[in-house]
């Protein structure tokens, strides 16, 4: 199931008020450090939140490091230059949200990305949206080769069929599956983790991890069996999500606290630290 998470739009005035009131509505604040592997600082966000303020919101949420991408891409460069030791920049393969449904058919895109990669030390490509057989297009394959040449991580928002096509092409590349497949069965996740040692599962919007705020037995077992393969993310795809970021991190900390300390630390920041060499 490829869930559309951009269906609900909140009026700009409401989001602005939330951002102004943010310290009052924040959740528990800093606690267990978090390496957020799914942040967007896109144009609509940048219009409301200057980069200095964005970093303050990360501070308030206790986010020590963050993988950040943007549409269009240059917004990430601004944030990276302010905090190069904290921001892990990723390059999205489309300049606008309108291109999200067509980028994988654009033969000129790989050359455009290659030129942009020279601007700052990007660490990955994504989060990119592609589904089904489109993930096997010539453009996607060219971008995977580009990632391999530059030792970049791929961050894919895709369905199971699309993921399998990407993994078949990128067997020597680290691949993050955004949202851990949303609602794919745990048995499927187990099989993928066994077959693909460089696959990472990012947990924003993932269904079924908790029931009534309690970590489910099935997910507890999965985290216990594969503690080094999961990543925390908030997916700030809209200004509203930025207004909620501290609460989103607090929600993650609630179920992380129900795991053994060493496992919680690995999922919260250790795994991403190993992947990106920050070792928080």
N, C-alpha and C positions, 0 to 999 in steps of 0.2 A: 504494500500500500504506500503510495507516494503522496503524503499529505500536503495540502497547500496551507502554509502557515501565514499567508499574507492576505487573508480574506477580510479581516476586521480592521477598519481604519478609525482611529479616534480623532475627534476634532483637534486642530492645531492648538487652539486656546486651552483645551483641557490638558494636553501634553505639556504645554509651556508652564501651566500652573503646577503640575506635578513636579517638573524639574526645579522650579523655584522653591517648592516646599520640600524638596528631597530629603534634607536632613531630618525633617520631622516624621517622614513616612518610612525611613530606612528600617531594615530588619535588624537583626542582632548585631550587625557591624562586624569588624574584623574578628576572626577567631582562627580556625584552621586555615592556613594560607591556601589560596586557590590559584592554579594556573588555568585560566579560562582559554580554551582552545577554539572558541567559536564566537568571536566578536565581529560586528560590522560597524564601520564608521563611515556610512554612506552620505551622499550629498544632503539628503533630507535631515539627517541627524546633525551634520556639520552646521547647517543653517541655524539650528537651535542651540547647539552645544559647542562652544569653541574648544579647541584641543586642550587647553589648560584645564577647563572644567571637566572634560572627559576623563582626564587623568585623576582629578579629584574624586570623581564618582568611582573609579577603580579603587582608589584609596579607601573610600567609605565602605566599599563592599569587601575589602580584604583580598583583592585580586593582585597578586604579586607580579605575575607575568600574564601576557595575553597575546594570542594569535589574532591578528586584526586584518580584515580585508575591507574593501569598499567598492561602491559603484557610484561614480567612476573611481578608478584606482588612485589618483594623486592625493586624495584625502588621507590615505594611509601614510603616505610619505611625510606629510606634515606631522602626524602623530609620532611616527618613528623618529624623526629628527629631534623632537622634544624629549623623547625617552628611549634612546636606542638600546639601552640595557634591559628594557622592560617590554617593549613592543616587538613582537615577532611578526613581521609583515608578510602577508600573502597577497598574491596578485590574482584578481578575478579575470576570467577570460572574456568579459563583456563590459562595454563602457556604460550601458544603461540597462535598467530592468527590462526594457522592451527587447533587448538582444538576448535575454535569458532563454527564449524559446527558439532561437535560430543560430546561436554562436557556433554550434557543433557542425554547421554546414558551411562555414565561412573559410575558404581556403587561404585567405590572406591573414587570418588571425595568428597563426604561429609566428610569422615574421613580426607582426606588431607586438606580440608579447615578448619576443626575443629582444627587441629594442627597449622595451620598458624595463626589462629585468636589469638593465645596466644602470638604472637610476639610483637604486638603493639595494642593499643586500637582502633581497627577497629570500624567504625560506621555503615557500611553497606556492602552489597554484590552487586557487579555490577560495572559498567554497563555490563550486560550480554545479549547476543544475542540468542533469541529463538523465534520460530514462530509456529503458528497453534497448532496442537495437541501435538507437542513436548513439549509444555509448561506444559502438564499434565503428563509428564513422572515421573517415580518413583524417579529418581535423582533430578529433579526439586522440587518435593514435599519434598524430604529429606532436600534440601537446604532451602526451606521455613521454615521447622520445625527448622532448625539450626538458621535461622534468628530470629525466634520467641523465641527460648531459650536464645539467647544472646541480644535480643531487638535491632536488627539491621534493618536498612532500606534496602529495595530492590530497585534496579535501573534497570528496564527492558527495553531493546530495543526489541520490539515485535509488532506484529500486533494486531488487535482488538480481534481475537479469542484467541490468546495467552494471552493477558492481562486479558480477562474474566476468563480464567482458573486459572491464578495466583491469581486474586482477590478472586475467590471462595475458594481457599485454604488458602489465607492469609488475611482473613477478619479482623483480629485484628492487622495487621501489616501495617506500612507506606510503600506505594509503589509509587515510582517515575516512571512515564511513559516517557521514553526518547523521545524527539522530539515531545511530545504531539500528537503522532500518525501520524506525518508528514502531511498528507492531509485528515485525517478523518474529516467528516463534523462537523461543530460547534454544530449542534443538537446532534450528538453522544457524543461529549465532555460534553455538558450540562447534558445529561442523566447519564453519568458515574459519574460526579461530584455529582449529586444528590443522586445516589445510593451508592456511596462509599466515605464516609467522610474522609478516610485516604489515598485517592488517590491524588497525586500531579502531575501536568503537567509541564514538563521541556521543554523549548521553543527553544533550538538550532535546526536549520534547519527546523523549523516549517514554513509551507507554508501559505500564505494568510494574515499574520498579517498586512502587509502594502501594499499599492499600490502607486507607485511614491513617496515613502518615507513618505506617510501619513498613519496613523493608520486607518484601515478600520472601518466603523461604527459597523459592526458585532463583531469585536474583541474588540472594545472599550466597547461595551455593555457586552460582556462576562467577560472582566476584571472588569467591574463595578459590575457585579452580583456576581462574585466569586473572590474578590481581594486577598483572603488569600490562594489560591490554586495553584498559579503559581510560577515557579522558573526560573531564568535566567541561561543559560549555553552557553558555546562556543564550546564544543566538540573538544578539541585539540588532535585529533586522529593521527595526522601526524606532522612532523617538520614544514611543510608549515603552518599549522593552528597556531602553536606557533608563527611563524613569523608575523601572521596576528592578533594576539590576541587583541592588543589594538584597531585596527580598528573594530573588531567584537564587542567589548564592546561599542565602540562609536556608532555603528549602533543600538545596543539595547537602548542606552541612548536617541537616537533621537526619537524613538517611545514612550519610557517611559516618555519623557518630554511632550508628548501630552496628558497625563493622569493627573487627579488631583494629587497633590503632595503626599497625603497620600497613594493613590493606587500605585503610582510609587515607593514609598519607600518600600512598602510591597513586591512588586514583585522583586525589585532590590536586597533587602537584608533581609527585615523583616521576610518574610515567612521562608526562609532557616534558619534564626537566631532562630526562634521559634522551627523549626524542630530539629535542632542540638544543641540548647541550648547555642548559642554564643551571640544572642541578640545584634548584631552589632548596 
